[in-house]
Amino acid sequence: MSTDALADAKPSRARIWVMACRPATLTAAVVPVMVGAAVSVHAVGVGGLRLGALLAALFGAMMIQIGTNLANDVFDAEKGADTAERLGPTRVTQSGLLTPSEVRRGMVVSFGLATLAGVYLVASAGWPIVAIGVASIASGIAYTGGPYPLGYNGLGDVFVFVFFGLVAVCGTAFVSTGAVPALAWLAAVPVGALATAVLVVNNVRDRNTDVGAGKRTLVVRFGRRFGTVEYALLWAAAWAVPVLLAVRDGAPVRLLPLLTIPAGIKLIRTVATTEGRPLNDTLASTAKMLLAFGVLFSLSLVIR
């Protein structure tokens, strides 16, 4: 292939940065805020919401997600987890589309923008936001960076459940109402579970290359079958919460999220029987189902 043809094949700078930010993963940032907002509406009504704080929480969550993605991109390349043999989508550092220093600068900018949103949230919701923001950013970096990267030591699943479930949903409820209703803790479970399910697909797909890179995910530690069972149990946990709420509240509308059961069962079967690159589609479908579940769950909470 000629030099001109290679230049034509290379994505534009804008496209490269979009690839680096991984927009498909932003459902994991948007859904917890959406569900947290629905919990707030359930608790205080639309008129009681702090709309500015809610929008700042959404922006901050998205910036933290992007910053974490960029951190993963550069640190995984440096640690050898991303190589030319990777089965997932192209990573900009490993492929040479961006230099490590460029990706690091992008990470700093993303976390910096998240911090600006945090400053606004501290002004409107108080100092507890400092602890949430610092912990979220530090964990985003520590997921694949630092002396004890969480994702390399079997703690990635816990990280995702805690920060994309409990912290994000309850934190959103706090900034938008000034309190954390009991419902927020329960509503955080399916959100955290399905966000973790996205990670599990990634870990099942990459388990062989992860071994070579010294990445000891739970799937690497306990095997392929464990990953399938974990994925199924996460879906089961997500479906159990609407049932519990429907029984507790005597409100069949809480069962709306169960409309995802047919698609979820299909995904569970796919994870159980599929290997390699075809799991990329399963990962993307799981992220889409997180969004679908989040929309249905949010509706079920605001409809009286």
Sequence and secondary structure as in RCSB ss.txt:
>XXXX:A:sequence
MSTDALADAKPSRARIWVMACRPATLTAAVVPVMVGAAVSVHAVGVGGLRLGALLAALFGAMMIQIGTNLANDVF
DAEKGADTAERLGPTRVTQSGLLTPSEVRRGMVVSFGLATLAGVYLVASAGWPIVAIGVASIASGIAYTGGPYPL
GYNGLGDVFVFVFFGLVAVCGTAFVSTGAVPALAWLAAVPVGALATAVLVVNNVRDRNTDVGAGKRTLVVRFGRR
FGTVEYALLWAAAWAVPVLLAVRDGAPVRLLPLLTIPAGIKLIRTVATTEGRPLNDTLASTAKMLLAFGVLFSLS
LVIR
>XXXX:A:secstr
  HHHHHHHS  HHHHHHHHH GGGGHHHHHHHHHHHHHHHHHH GGG  HHHHHHHHHHHHHHHHHHHHHHHHH
HHHHTSS TT  SS  TTTTTSS HHHHHHHHHHHHHHHHHHHHHHHHHH THHHHHHHHHHHHHHHTTSSSS G
GGTT HHHHHHIIIIIIHHHHHHHHHHSS  HHHHHHHHHHHHHHHHHHHHHHHHTHHHHHHHT   HHHHH HH
HHHHHHHHHHHHHHHHHHHHHHHHT GGGGGGGGGHHHHHHHHHHHHH  STTHHHHHHHHHHHHHHHHHHHHHH
HH  
